[in-house]
Amino acid sequence: MNKIRYKTLLPALLCGTLGAAQLQANQSDNLVKSIMKLRSEVEALYTQIDDNKEAHKSQMKSYMMQKADGEAQINRQKTALKQISSELEKTSIKMRETSKKNEDITPILITALNDLEKTIKMGIPFKIPQRVAELTKIKEQLQEKLITPERALSLVWASYDDAIRLTKENGIFKQQINVNGKDKLCQIARIGSVMMYFATPDGNVGKVVKNDSAYTYKVTYDENEKKQIVALFDALQKQIRTGYFTLPNALIVKEGK
């Protein structure tokens, strides 16, 4: 009787032992697979962190370059403003000295107008033909004695004052510009004498960039830049002329620097 019972229990014990061993083996396999999966995920995260670090470094480098460009342009604008103010002061001194001697101040006024014309042509491309034409008209009227030197003096003074005002003024204007080889009457968003953006009648937007001594009206196709420029136009149309804006880099400096 006992022999029969032992014979019955032995296969059951063997099956139980084998089943437990198989279960343990399966658990070990699952654990190994889980560890391998976790290791793979950790390695992927490290790779992603490294990529993010590189992207952050590149972005910071870009920001630093833009900051340097901005500071350089601001310094140039300050220099230009000082130059205009200095020229105006020199002209005032010369005119006062000339007046005391009862001499003709016409040559001094002509020189002042020529100096201002050079400054306008070298600066931001905002209505340059119109602004230069106004100076030319004053010169011609003065030389042909159609206006008195005293009248010309007030006009010269106003022209210099206008040039100074433009460095501080933000706003939207209309201007004929050349976009992709075609002349178009576009809206211009001018940020002082530092940056200019444009919006064409057919819905394109872009910025003014400087290549060597020439200016180019460059259409932007980057969706983020488009949104930023459109937001600027919208704000200026609503008479919001001060505040914080994120804008594409359009400093009037040579592109690529």
SEVEX-549310 format. One line per 2 residues: for each residue x, y, z of N, C-alpha, C, O. Coordinates in Angstrom, 3 decimals, padded with zeros to 6 digits. Layout:
X/Y/Z/X/Y/Z/X/Y/Z/X/Y/Z | ... .
! end
This chain:
000.835/-001.201/000.000/000.000/000.000/000.000/000.868/001.248/000.000/000.604/002.177/-000.764 | 001.905/001.292/000.845/002.817/002.440/000.907/003.601/002.585/-000.376/003.855/003.703/-000.825 .
003.985/001.483/-000.970/004.742/001.532/-002.221/003.906/002.174/-003.306/004.411/002.958/-004.109 | 002.624/001.840/-003.330/001.729/002.435/-004.339/001.602/003.923/-004.126/001.581/004.694/-005.085 .
001.513/004.351/-002.813/001.372/005.769/-002.502/002.630/006.515/-002.915/002.553/007.600/-003.490 | 003.816/005.921/-002.615/005.070/006.572/-003.006/005.148/006.729/-004.501/005.587/007.763/-005.005 .
004.722/005.705/-005.215/004.771/005.770/-006.678/003.844/006.862/-007.190/004.125/007.498/-008.205 | 002.739/007.077/-006.486/001.776/008.117/-006.908/002.310/009.499/-006.604/002.143/010.417/-007.408 .
002.965/009.671/-005.426/003.444/010.990/-004.999/004.682/011.436/-005.764/004.865/012.629/-006.005 | 005.531/010.495/-006.147/006.802/010.850/-006.785/006.621/011.659/-008.070/007.256/012.701/-008.231 .
005.754/011.192/-009.000/005.544/012.002/-010.207/004.975/013.372/-009.882/005.327/014.356/-010.532 | 004.099/013.450/-008.882/003.495/014.747/-008.500/004.558/015.686/-007.976/004.587/016.868/-008.320 .
005.466/015.128/-007.108/006.543/015.961/-006.564/007.464/016.441/-007.675/007.891/017.596/-007.691 | 007.769/015.528/-008.616/008.646/015.900/-009.738/008.000/016.984/-010.583/008.663/017.935/-010.999 .
006.704/016.840/-010.836/005.981/017.852/-011.638/005.973/019.193/-010.921/006.170/020.247/-011.526 | 005.739/019.126/-009.609/005.726/020.374/-008.831/007.072/021.059/-008.840/007.170/022.277/-008.991 .
008.118/020.249/-008.673/009.481/020.814/-008.665/009.827/021.428/-010.005/010.367/022.531/-010.083 | 009.498/020.676/-011.084/009.783/021.184/-012.437/008.991/022.447/-012.731/009.492/023.384/-013.353 .
007.721/022.453/-012.264/006.877/023.634/-012.488/007.435/024.851/-011.766/007.458/025.952/-012.316 | 007.883/024.649/-010.540/008.457/025.759/-009.768/009.727/026.267/-010.418/009.978/027.471/-010.472 .
010.534/025.322/-010.916/011.786/025.711/-011.588/011.488/026.496/-012.863/012.142/027.491/-013.178 | 010.457/026.002/-013.597/010.076/026.691/-014.837/009.566/028.101/-014.537/009.899/029.054/-015.242 .
008.761/028.222/-013.493/008.222/029.525/-013.095/009.337/030.475/-012.700/009.340/031.647/-013.076 | 010.287/029.947/-011.931/011.422/030.769/-011.510/012.248/031.214/-012.713/012.712/032.352/-012.780 .
012.424/030.282/-013.673/013.178/030.612/-014.885/012.466/031.708/-015.676/013.102/032.638/-016.173 | 011.123/031.589/-015.789/010.337/032.599/-016.508/010.443/033.961/-015.828/010.592/034.990/-016.486 .
010.362/033.948/-014.490/010.482/035.190/-013.727/011.851/035.831/-013.934/011.976/037.049/-014.060 | 012.879/034.972/-013.966/014.238/035.480/-014.175/014.369/036.106/-015.568/014.976/037.162/-015.741 .
013.774/035.414/-016.561/013.805/035.955/-017.925/013.095/037.298/-017.996/013.588/038.252/-018.598 | 011.911/037.350/-017.357/011.157/038.605/-017.362/011.934/039.719/-016.672/011.921/040.869/-017.112 .
012.615/039.359/-015.575/013.407/040.355/-014.840/014.557/040.871/-015.697/014.839/042.069/-015.730 | 015.216/039.942/-016.390/016.333/040.329/-017.278/015.835/041.246/-018.382/016.454/042.262/-018.699 .
014.672/040.856/-018.974/014.102/041.675/-020.045/013.735/043.068/-019.540/013.952/044.067/-020.226 | 013.172/043.119/-018.321/012.798/044.412/-017.744/014.031/045.285/-017.501/014.037/046.487/-017.769 .
015.082/044.625/-016.980/016.326/045.366/-016.719/016.909/045.889/-018.032/017.357/047.033/-018.114 | 016.895/045.023/-019.068/017.430/045.432/-020.369/016.612/046.581/-020.960/017.167/047.508/-021.550 .
015.281/046.512/-020.793/014.417/047.579/-021.294/014.694/048.892/-020.568/014.798/049.954/-021.181 | 014.812/048.789/-019.222/015.111/049.981/-018.435/016.457/050.577/-018.810/016.606/051.795/-018.903 .
017.433/049.710/-019.022/018.763/050.173/-019.409/018.707/050.897/-020.748/019.346/051.930/-020.944 | 017.917/050.322/-021.676/017.766/050.950/-022.994/017.110/052.319/-022.870/017.515/053.278/-023.526 .
016.079/052.394/-022.010/015.387/053.667/-021.804/016.308/054.700/-021.161/016.290/055.874/-021.531 | 017.114/054.254/-020.194/018.055/055.161/-019.528/019.079/055.691/-020.531/019.403/056.879/-020.534 .
019.587/054.788/-021.388/020.555/055.218/-022.400/019.927/056.221/-023.371/020.563/057.187/-023.791 | 018.654/055.963/-023.719/017.944/056.889/-024.611/017.778/058.253/-023.951/017.912/059.290/-024.601 .
017.481/058.239/-022.642/017.338/059.499/-021.907/018.657/060.251/-021.846/018.690/061.471/-022.006 | 019.751/059.519/-021.614/021.071/060.170/-021.592/021.389/060.796/-022.953/021.924/061.901/-023.039 .
021.043/060.057/-024.011/021.264/060.588/-025.366/020.447/061.854/-025.581/020.927/062.838/-026.144 | 019.192/061.804/-025.115/018.320/062.968/-025.260/018.853/064.160/-024.457/018.809/065.302/-024.915 .
019.353/063.875/-023.263/019.923/064.943/-022.421/021.122/065.570/-023.113/021.276/066.791/-023.122 | 021.979/064.720/-023.698/023.151/065.235/-024.421/022.729/066.094/-025.606/023.307/067.149/-025.866 .
021.699/065.616/-026.328/021.198/066.383/-027.467/020.634/067.730/-027.013/020.863/068.763/-027.643 | 019.890/067.693/-025.899/019.315/068.940/-025.366/020.404/069.906/-024.923/020.282/071.119/-025.096 .
021.486/069.349/-024.341/022.607/070.199/-023.926/023.231/070.891/-025.125/023.528/072.085/-025.084 | 023.429/070.122/-026.204/024.022/070.697/-027.417/023.103/071.752/-028.026/023.552/072.812/-028.465 .
021.798/071.437/-028.042/020.835/072.394/-028.588/020.822/073.668/-027.751/020.745/074.775/-028.282 | 020.901/073.491/-026.427/020.918/074.650/-025.519/022.167/075.486/-025.744/022.109/076.716/-025.774 .
023.306/074.801/-025.902/024.558/075.522/-026.159/024.471/076.321/-027.455/024.889/077.477/-027.515 | 023.919/075.682/-028.498/023.778/076.359/-029.794/022.853/077.563/-029.677/023.121/078.628/-030.234 .
021.753/077.375/-028.938/020.799/078.465/-028.769/021.422/079.613/-027.994/021.239/080.777/-028.350 | 022.153/079.293/-026.942/022.805/080.332/-026.134/023.859/081.067/-026.960/024.022/082.281/-026.844 .
024.574/080.304/-027.799/025.578/080.919/-028.678/024.914/081.886/-029.641/025.415/082.982/-029.894 | 023.753/081.452/-030.183/023.007/082.315/-031.100/022.535/083.573/-030.390/022.632/084.675/-030.932 .
022.013/083.404/-029.151/021.559/084.564/-028.383/022.707/085.520/-028.083/022.546/086.738/-028.151 | 023.859/084.962/-027.755/025.019/085.809/-027.449/025.460/086.588/-028.685/025.832/087.758/-028.593 .
025.415/085.914/-029.861/025.778/086.599/-031.089/024.788/087.721/-031.409/025.179/088.808/-031.833 | 023.480/087.430/-031.194/022.468/088.454/-031.421/022.641/089.609/-030.437/022.472/090.775/-030.793 .
022.978/089.266/-029.196/023.193/090.308/-028.200/024.372/091.194/-028.594/024.316/092.417/-028.473 | 025.443/090.550/-029.068/026.619/091.312/-029.503/026.271/092.205/-030.689/026.692/093.359/-030.753 .
025.481/091.648/-031.646/025.042/092.438/-032.789/024.206/093.626/-032.327/024.361/094.750/-032.805 | 023.309/093.336/-031.373/022.439/094.393/-030.855/023.223/095.509/-030.182/022.980/096.692/-030.422 .
024.163/095.114/-029.339/024.976/096.117/-028.650/025.806/096.932/-029.633/025.964/098.144/-029.481 | 026.337/096.237/-030.653/027.136/096.940/-031.659/026.277/097.934/-032.426/026.700/099.059/-032.694 .
025.051/097.503/-032.783/024.167/098.388/-033.540/023.717/099.571/-032.699/023.658/100.702/-033.183 | 023.397/099.302/-031.426/022.995/100.388/-030.533/024.124/101.400/-030.383/023.895/102.610/-030.382 .
025.347/100.887/-030.257/026.501/101.797/-030.168/026.653/102.620/-031.436/026.982/103.805/-031.386 | 026.404/101.960/-032.604/026.490/102.692/-033.868/025.423/103.775/-033.945/025.672/104.881/-034.425 .
024.208/103.431/-033.455/023.134/104.420/-033.483/023.429/105.587/-032.541/023.148/106.744/-032.857 | 024.003/105.261/-031.376/024.383/106.333/-030.452/025.441/107.239/-031.084/025.414/108.461/-030.946 .
026.379/106.583/-031.788/027.429/107.355/-032.467/026.833/108.242/-033.548/027.215/109.403/-033.696 | 025.869/107.668/-034.321/025.220/108.441/-035.384/024.447/109.623/-034.802/024.471/110.728/-035.342 .
023.762/109.363/-033.686/023.004/110.437/-033.031/023.936/111.533/-032.529/023.656/112.723/-032.673 | 025.064/111.100/-031.929/026.050/112.085/-031.459/026.616/112.884/-032.623/026.854/114.087/-032.518 .
026.830/112.174/-033.755/027.392/112.838/-034.932/026.433/113.906/-035.449/026.847/115.022/-035.762 | 025.141/113.553/-035.538/024.148/114.524/-036.002/024.090/115.718/-035.053/024.072/116.871/-035.483 .
024.060/115.418/-033.747/024.004/116.488/-032.751/025.251/117.355/-032.821/025.179/118.578/-032.708 | 026.410/116.699/-033.012/027.673/117.428/-033.106/027.699/118.340/-034.333/028.128/119.491/-034.262 .
027.220/117.787/-035.480/027.185/118.589/-036.704/026.259/119.787/-036.536/026.551/120.887/-037.004 | 025.127/119.550/-035.852/024.180/120.629/-035.614/024.796/121.706/-034.732/024.617/122.899/-034.975 .
025.526/121.274/-033.705/026.171/122.232/-032.790/027.242/123.030/-033.522/027.344/124.244/-033.349 | 028.053/122.337/-034.354/029.095/123.035/-035.118/028.488/124.072/-036.058/028.988/125.189/-036.191 .
027.386/123.665/-036.711/026.709/124.590/-037.624/026.183/125.803/-036.870/026.279/126.932/-037.350 | 025.628/125.565/-035.692/025.096/126.673/-034.880/026.206/127.648/-034.503/026.033/128.864/-034.573 .
027.351/127.092/-034.102/028.485/127.944/-033.704/028.966/128.774/-034.895/029.202/129.976/-034.777 | 029.109/128.100/-036.056/029.563/128.807/-037.255/028.600/129.921/-037.646/029.018/131.015/-038.027 .
027.311/129.628/-037.545/026.315/130.627/-037.926/026.316/131.807/-036.964/026.149/132.954/-037.379 | 026.505/131.523/-035.673/026.564/132.625/-034.708/027.768/133.515/-034.975/027.688/134.742/-034.916 .
028.904/132.852/-035.275/030.128/133.618/-035.560/029.977/134.433/-036.849/030.411/135.581/-036.940 | 029.341/133.792/-037.846/029.153/134.474/-039.131/028.200/135.651/-038.985/028.406/136.708/-039.582 .
027.156/135.459/-038.188/026.177/136.521/-037.990/026.809/137.739/-037.337/026.484/138.880/-037.667 | 027.713/137.478/-036.410/028.393/138.592/-035.736/029.215/139.418/-036.715/029.395/140.625/-036.556 .
029.717/138.704/-037.753/030.565/139.393/-038.738/029.744/139.916/-039.920/030.290/140.486/-040.865 | 028.411/139.712/-039.850/027.520/140.136/-040.929/027.892/139.496/-042.272/027.759/140.124/-043.322 .
028.356/138.245/-042.227/028.706/137.528/-043.445/027.550/136.625/-043.866/026.658/136.326/-043.071 | 027.578/136.202/-045.112/026.542/135.318/-045.650/026.701/133.916/-045.058/027.791/133.345/-045.079 .
025.600/133.368/-044.530/025.670/132.036/-043.896/025.306/130.920/-044.883/025.256/129.747/-044.513 | 025.049/131.303/-046.158/024.632/130.305/-047.154/025.619/129.144/-047.285/025.179/127.994/-047.278 .
026.935/129.381/-047.406/027.872/128.249/-047.536/027.806/127.283/-046.352/027.928/126.069/-046.516 | 027.609/127.845/-045.160/027.531/126.996/-043.961/026.280/126.129/-044.015/026.319/124.952/-043.657 .
025.175/126.711/-044.460/023.928/125.950/-044.558/024.032/124.844/-045.608/023.543/123.733/-045.402 | 024.668/125.157/-046.727/024.846/124.154/-047.781/025.677/122.989/-047.256/025.347/121.829/-047.504 .
026.758/123.293/-046.527/027.607/122.240/-045.941/026.811/121.382/-044.964/026.926/120.157/-044.957 | 026.000/122.046/-044.136/025.191/121.315/-043.153/024.199/120.383/-043.847/023.983/119.257/-043.401 .
023.594/120.858/-044.941/022.642/120.028/-045.690/023.338/118.848/-046.357/022.799/117.742/-046.384 | 024.543/119.083/-046.899/025.309/117.994/-047.533/025.699/116.927/-046.511/025.622/115.731/-046.793 .
026.118/117.368/-045.324/026.489/116.421/-044.261/025.298/115.576/-043.835/025.418/114.368/-043.634 | 024.137/116.233/-043.698/022.942/115.502/-043.287/022.513/114.518/-044.375/022.046/113.420/-044.071 .
022.668/114.902/-045.622/022.318/114.014/-046.742/023.168/112.743/-046.708/022.655/111.645/-046.926 | 024.462/112.891/-046.436/025.338/111.720/-046.332/024.890/110.798/-045.196/024.872/109.575/-045.340 .
024.530/111.402/-044.071/024.091/110.622/-042.914/022.816/109.842/-043.237/022.685/108.679/-042.857 | 021.883/110.478/-043.935/020.620/109.821/-044.294/020.878/108.648/-045.231/020.316/107.569/-045.040 .
021.717/108.846/-046.236/021.996/107.789/-047.217/022.712/106.595/-046.593/022.559/105.470/-047.068 | 023.487/106.825/-045.542/024.212/105.737/-044.881/023.353/105.017/-043.851/023.689/103.916/-043.415 .
022.240/105.642/-043.463/021.423/105.084/-042.384/020.349/104.130/-042.870/020.391/103.635/-043.997 | 019.386/103.883/-041.993/018.291/102.954/-042.259/017.535/103.382/-043.532/017.302/104.574/-043.732 .
017.149/102.425/-044.393/016.525/102.780/-045.676/015.060/103.179/-045.543/014.176/102.532/-046.103 | 014.818/104.235/-044.806/013.449/104.692/-044.580/013.192/105.979/-045.359/013.713/107.040/-045.014 .
012.387/105.874/-046.408/011.983/107.029/-047.221/013.178/107.903/-047.613/013.093/109.131/-047.585 | 014.276/107.266/-047.975/015.492/108.019/-048.305/015.283/108.979/-049.482/015.681/110.139/-049.370 .
014.677/108.560/-050.607/014.495/109.510/-051.720/013.716/110.755/-051.318/014.074/111.867/-051.707 | 012.638/110.570/-050.531/011.824/111.709/-050.110/012.603/112.645/-049.175/012.532/113.867/-049.303 .
013.338/112.056/-048.244/014.087/112.876/-047.282/015.218/113.634/-047.958/015.471/114.796/-047.637 | 015.904/112.974/-048.900/016.981/113.635/-049.637/016.403/114.726/-050.549/017.001/115.790/-050.708 .
015.238/114.450/-051.143/014.597/115.432/-052.029/014.260/116.715/-051.266/014.378/117.813/-051.811 | 013.843/116.575/-050.012/013.527/117.757/-049.205/014.770/118.604/-048.962/014.711/119.833/-049.008 .
015.904/117.936/-048.701/017.154/118.671/-048.494/017.596/119.354/-049.788/018.051/120.498/-049.771 | 017.457/118.643/-050.909/017.835/119.207/-052.219/016.992/120.445/-052.530/017.500/121.431/-053.064 .
015.714/120.387/-052.195/014.819/121.520/-052.439/015.272/122.749/-051.644/015.276/123.868/-052.158 | 015.653/122.521/-050.378/016.129/123.642/-049.546/017.394/124.245/-050.155/017.538/125.465/-050.232 .
018.315/123.367/-050.589/019.576/123.850/-051.186/019.307/124.678/-052.446/019.881/125.751/-052.630 | 018.436/124.167/-053.298/018.151/124.860/-054.558/017.490/126.214/-054.298/017.841/127.217/-054.920 .
016.530/126.229/-053.373/015.849/127.490/-053.062/016.809/128.504/-052.449/016.722/129.705/-052.701 | 017.719/127.988/-051.644/018.695/128.879/-051.006/019.674/129.432/-052.035/019.964/130.628/-052.038 .
020.179/128.577/-052.898/021.154/129.003/-053.913/020.537/129.945/-054.942/021.214/130.836/-055.456 | 019.256/129.750/-055.243/018.573/130.609/-056.208/017.947/131.826/-055.539/017.276/132.633/-056.183 .
018.185/131.944/-054.209/017.696/133.080/-053.418/016.164/133.186/-053.437/015.600/134.279/-053.389 | 015.515/132.024/-053.507/014.057/131.995/-053.428/013.594/132.068/-051.973/012.452/132.429/-051.688 .
014.504/131.719/-051.056/014.246/131.882/-049.624/015.435/132.590/-048.998/016.549/132.525/-049.518 | 015.203/133.255/-047.900/016.285/133.966/-047.215/017.139/132.982/-046.429/016.669/131.898/-046.082 .
018.379/133.340/-046.144/019.214/132.470/-045.309/018.576/132.178/-043.959/018.731/131.083/-043.419 | 017.863/133.150/-043.417/017.206/132.949/-042.126/016.120/131.869/-042.215/015.977/131.035/-041.320 .
015.357/131.905/-043.321/014.335/130.885/-043.543/014.988/129.519/-043.771/014.523/128.501/-043.257 | 016.063/129.517/-044.542/016.789/128.270/-044.794/017.340/127.705/-043.487/017.355/126.491/-043.289 .
017.783/128.572/-042.616/018.325/128.141/-041.329/017.281/127.373/-040.524/017.578/126.328/-039.946 | 016.065/127.896/-040.491/015.010/127.214/-039.729/014.668/125.864/-040.359/014.356/124.909/-039.647 .
014.727/125.780/-041.701/014.449/124.516/-042.388/015.553/123.485/-042.144/015.281/122.297/-041.968 | 016.804/123.961/-042.137/017.933/123.068/-041.846/017.821/122.536/-040.422/018.023/121.348/-040.170 .
017.502/123.417/-039.514/017.351/123.035/-038.109/016.251/121.970/-037.972/016.424/120.981/-037.260 | 015.127/122.184/-038.657/014.011/121.238/-038.601/014.416/119.885/-039.200/013.982/118.837/-038.721 .
015.256/119.911/-040.257/015.706/118.666/-040.903/016.575/117.848/-039.954/016.437/116.628/-039.877 | 017.457/118.508/-039.243/018.299/117.820/-038.259/017.445/117.283/-037.116/017.653/116.168/-036.636 .
016.498/118.080/-036.699/015.614/117.657/-035.615/014.809/116.432/-036.033/014.553/115.540/-035.224 | 014.413/116.396/-037.306/013.686/115.255/-037.855/014.540/113.992/-037.814/014.059/112.920/-037.445 .
015.817/114.127/-038.199/016.733/112.981/-038.210/016.922/112.420/-036.811/017.011/111.205/-036.629 | 016.983/113.299/-035.827/017.124/112.864/-034.436/015.845/112.171/-033.960/015.903/111.160/-033.260 .
014.696/112.722/-034.343/013.411/112.154/-033.927/013.237/110.727/-034.449/012.705/109.868/-033.747 | 013.684/110.480/-035.672/013.527/109.150/-036.265/014.234/108.068/-035.467/013.810/106.912/-035.486 .
015.308/108.422/-034.766/016.046/107.431/-033.985/015.262/106.970/-032.757/015.586/105.947/-032.154 | 014.224/107.737/-032.389/013.476/107.428/-031.168/012.046/106.966/-031.445/011.324/106.598/-030.518 .
011.640/106.982/-032.690/010.238/106.765/-033.033/009.979/105.348/-033.547/010.746/104.821/-034.353 | 008.880/104.732/-033.068/008.411/103.449/-033.576/007.059/103.663/-034.241/006.242/104.433/-033.736 .
006.808/103.000/-035.359/005.514/103.180/-035.996/005.393/102.436/-037.305/006.341/101.811/-037.778 | 004.182/102.517/-037.891/003.902/101.892/-039.184/003.769/102.976/-040.238/003.120/103.999/-040.019 .
004.396/102.734/-041.393/004.384/103.696/-042.481/004.187/102.929/-043.793/004.232/101.699/-043.814 | 003.970/103.669/-044.885/003.889/103.050/-046.208/005.080/103.505/-047.028/005.468/104.673/-047.004 .
005.655/102.550/-047.758/006.861/102.855/-048.522/006.974/101.933/-049.726/006.624/100.754/-049.660 | 007.463/102.483/-050.815/007.731/101.685/-052.020/009.062/100.962/-051.822/010.097/101.600/-051.628 .
009.032/099.625/-051.872/010.251/098.853/-051.691/010.352/097.781/-052.775/009.376/097.483/-053.462 | 011.535/097.214/-052.915/011.756/096.171/-053.906/011.828/094.814/-053.211/012.754/094.543/-052.446 .
010.838/093.966/-053.487/010.774/092.634/-052.871/010.857/091.583/-053.969/010.009/091.532/-054.861 | 011.882/090.749/-053.895/012.088/089.696/-054.902/012.084/090.245/-056.327/011.524/089.643/-057.243 .
012.724/091.404/-056.488/012.870/091.978/-057.822/011.687/092.797/-058.306/011.700/093.279/-059.438 | 010.649/092.970/-057.464/009.473/093.737/-057.858/009.240/094.890/-056.888/009.343/094.721/-055.673 .
008.919/096.081/-057.443/008.605/097.234/-056.615/007.171/097.126/-056.113/006.246/096.911/-056.896 | 006.994/097.275/-054.807/005.665/097.162/-054.201/005.491/098.239/-053.134/006.438/098.610/-052.440 .
004.259/098.730/-053.022/003.925/099.665/-051.953/003.544/098.829/-050.735/002.501/098.176/-050.723 | 004.382/098.853/-049.729/004.202/097.964/-048.565/004.067/098.753/-047.276/004.408/099.934/-047.202 .
003.565/098.072/-046.273/003.568/098.637/-044.926/004.941/098.392/-044.308/005.518/097.313/-044.444 | 005.448/099.411/-043.631/006.759/099.319/-042.992/006.591/099.527/-041.487/005.985/100.504/-041.046 .
007.137/098.594/-040.711/007.196/098.768/-039.255/008.633/099.150/-038.911/009.555/098.347/-039.055 | 008.806/100.383/-038.457/010.162/100.867/-038.170/010.362/100.970/-036.666/009.553/101.572/-035.960 .
011.456/100.372/-036.182/011.834/100.436/-034.771/013.016/101.396/-034.669/014.171/100.997/-034.818 | 012.709/102.669/-034.412/013.753/103.690/-034.381/014.534/103.697/-035.680/013.959/103.650/-036.768 .
015.833/103.754/-035.555/016.689/103.630/-036.740/017.530/102.361/-036.628/018.649/102.288/-037.136 | 016.951/101.348/-035.939/017.666/100.104/-035.670/017.153/098.941/-036.512/017.945/098.171/-037.056 .
015.815/098.808/-036.624/015.249/097.670/-037.339/014.051/098.099/-038.178/013.340/099.045/-037.838 | 013.845/097.382/-039.283/012.677/097.600/-040.132/012.096/096.259/-040.577/012.825/095.340/-040.950 .
010.753/096.171/-040.527/010.042/094.998/-041.031/009.025/095.477/-042.069/008.689/096.660/-042.111 | 008.541/094.566/-042.898/007.580/094.970/-043.922/006.498/093.917/-044.100/006.683/092.743/-043.781 .
005.361/094.375/-044.620/004.249/093.482/-044.956/003.776/093.862/-046.352/003.406/095.009/-046.601 | 003.790/092.882/-047.268/003.408/093.150/-048.651/001.890/093.034/-048.810/001.225/092.414/-047.980 .
001.336/093.633/-049.884/-000.118/093.544/-050.108/-000.608/092.106/-050.292/-001.776/091.818/-050.030 | 000.267/091.202/-050.741/-000.155/089.811/-050.955/000.063/088.917/-049.737/-000.011/087.693/-049.843 .
000.331/089.523/-048.583/000.355/088.755/-047.334/001.707/088.274/-046.860/001.787/087.634/-045.811 | 002.780/088.556/-047.594/004.121/088.166/-047.134/004.648/089.182/-046.124/004.284/090.357/-046.163 .
005.501/088.720/-045.229/006.160/089.610/-044.278/007.661/089.308/-044.291/008.088/088.238/-044.725 | 008.441/090.256/-043.814/009.891/090.041/-043.807/010.611/091.150/-043.083/010.004/091.938/-042.358 .
011.910/091.203/-043.287/012.754/092.157/-042.574/013.795/092.751/-043.517/014.062/092.218/-044.594 | 014.366/093.853/-043.087/015.416/094.510/-043.862/016.767/094.037/-043.348/017.024/094.083/-042.145 .
017.623/093.585/-044.242/018.980/093.175/-043.865/019.973/093.972/-044.695/019.646/094.464/-045.775 | 021.175/094.091/-044.184/022.205/094.859/-044.877/023.288/093.928/-045.391/023.859/093.142/-044.635 .
023.564/094.025/-046.680/024.654/093.271/-047.304/025.664/094.270/-047.834/025.398/094.997/-048.791 | 026.835/094.295/-047.195/027.845/095.301/-047.532/027.227/096.690/-047.365/026.853/097.066/-046.255 .
027.114/097.457/-048.456/026.561/098.809/-048.332/025.131/098.891/-048.844/024.544/099.973/-048.870 | 024.561/097.753/-049.254/023.210/097.734/-049.816/022.229/097.093/-048.841/022.599/096.259/-048.015 .
020.973/097.502/-048.959/019.918/096.956/-048.121/019.021/096.039/-048.949/018.759/096.305/-050.122 | 018.551/094.954/-048.324/017.686/093.995/-049.001/016.432/093.768/-048.169/016.488/093.665/-046.944 .
015.306/093.693/-048.859/014.039/093.389/-048.194/013.803/091.891/-048.336/013.435/091.408/-049.407 | 014.017/091.166/-047.252/014.043/089.705/-047.282/012.754/089.117/-046.704/012.443/089.313/-045.529 .
012.005/088.389/-047.551/010.777/087.725/-047.102/011.146/086.561/-046.182/012.088/085.820/-046.462 | 010.407/086.403/-045.089/010.665/085.287/-044.181/009.621/084.197/-044.395/008.436/084.480/-044.575 .
010.083/082.938/-044.374/009.184/081.791/-044.547/009.088/080.959/-043.267/008.385/079.949/-043.222 | 009.797/081.391/-042.238/009.750/080.705/-040.954/008.449/081.078/-040.232/008.176/082.257/-040.003 .
007.652/080.066/-039.876/006.332/080.316/-039.297/006.410/081.092/-037.989/005.572/081.955/-037.727 | 007.411/080.790/-037.168/007.558/081.485/-035.893/007.887/082.961/-036.109/007.335/083.832/-035.436 .
008.793/083.237/-037.054/009.146/084.625/-037.359/007.947/085.377/-037.933/007.741/086.551/-037.625 | 007.156/084.698/-038.771/005.965/085.330/-039.337/005.020/085.795/-038.222/004.530/086.924/-038.242 .
004.773/084.912/-037.256/003.872/085.239/-036.146/004.399/086.443/-035.362/003.629/087.315/-034.961 | 005.721/086.484/-035.147/006.310/087.588/-034.396/006.156/088.923/-035.129/005.837/089.941/-034.514 .
006.386/088.912/-036.450/006.274/090.146/-037.236/004.822/090.602/-037.311/004.536/091.791/-037.173 | 003.899/089.656/-037.531/002.473/089.994/-037.586/002.020/090.581/-036.252/001.240/091.533/-036.223 .
002.505/090.016/-035.151/002.152/090.522/-033.815/002.664/091.948/-033.629/001.991/092.773/-033.011 | 003.850/092.241/-034.162/004.403/093.606/-034.070/003.525/094.589/-034.838/003.184/095.652/-034.319 .
003.158/094.242/-036.072/002.292/095.117/-036.866/000.970/095.346/-036.154/000.464/096.467/-036.106 | 000.414/094.272/-035.601/-000.864/094.371/-034.901/-000.762/095.322/-033.710/-001.652/096.142/-033.484 .
000.330/095.206/-032.951/000.519/096.060/-031.773/000.683/097.529/-032.177/000.094/098.416/-031.560 | 001.479/097.776/-033.209/001.701/099.155/-033.644/000.434/099.775/-034.232/000.192/100.972/-034.071 .
-000.378/098.956/-034.914/-001.653/099.461/-035.442/-002.606/099.839/-034.313/-003.451/100.719/-034.475 | -002.465/099.167/-033.163/-003.287/099.472/-031.992/-002.658/100.571/-031.133/-003.091/100.826/-030.010 .
-001.618/101.219/-031.693/-000.914/102.314/-030.991/-000.155/101.835/-029.761/000.130/102.617/-028.854 | 000.172/100.542/-029.736/000.999/100.011/-028.640/002.454/100.146/-029.094/002.960/099.286/-029.816 .
003.118/101.206/-028.680/004.450/101.519/-029.196/005.568/101.188/-028.213/006.749/101.308/-028.540 | 005.190/100.771/-027.007/006.205/100.366/-026.040/005.798/099.028/-025.443/004.623/098.662/-025.465 .
006.779/098.296/-024.906/006.491/096.997/-024.313/007.544/095.981/-024.714/008.544/096.312/-025.349 | 007.296/094.738/-024.329/008.246/093.661/-024.621/007.764/092.890/-025.837/006.639/092.390/-025.860 .
008.627/092.797/-026.858/008.301/092.048/-028.065/009.441/091.085/-028.383/010.615/091.434/-028.261 | 009.081/089.873/-028.793/010.074/088.937/-029.319/010.042/089.073/-030.828/009.011/088.835/-031.456 .
011.190/089.463/-031.421/011.235/089.749/-032.852/012.383/089.016/-033.523/013.392/088.729/-032.879 | 012.245/088.706/-034.813/013.383/088.148/-035.554/014.511/089.170/-035.595/014.261/090.375/-035.631 .
015.732/088.698/-035.589/016.874/089.611/-035.627/016.896/090.334/-036.971/017.134/089.732/-038.018 | 016.641/091.649/-036.913/016.661/092.446/-038.145/017.487/093.693/-037.935/017.199/094.749/-038.499 .
018.519/093.563/-037.117/019.386/094.709/-036.894/020.043/095.109/-038.198/020.445/094.255/-038.988 | 020.149/096.389/-038.418/020.716/096.857/-039.681/022.235/096.711/-039.633/022.974/097.684/-039.480 .
022.669/095.459/-039.770/024.100/095.141/-039.845/024.287/094.179/-041.004/023.308/093.666/-041.547 | 025.508/093.932/-041.381/025.762/093.021/-042.491/025.281/091.632/-042.131/025.634/091.103/-041.077 .
024.471/091.031/-043.006/023.918/089.709/-042.734/025.026/088.671/-042.673/025.953/088.670/-043.483 | 024.903/087.788/-041.687/025.892/086.725/-041.544/026.918/087.034/-040.475/027.685/086.157/-040.077 .
026.943/088.280/-040.004/027.875/088.623/-038.939/027.234/088.370/-037.600/027.859/088.597/-036.563 .
! end
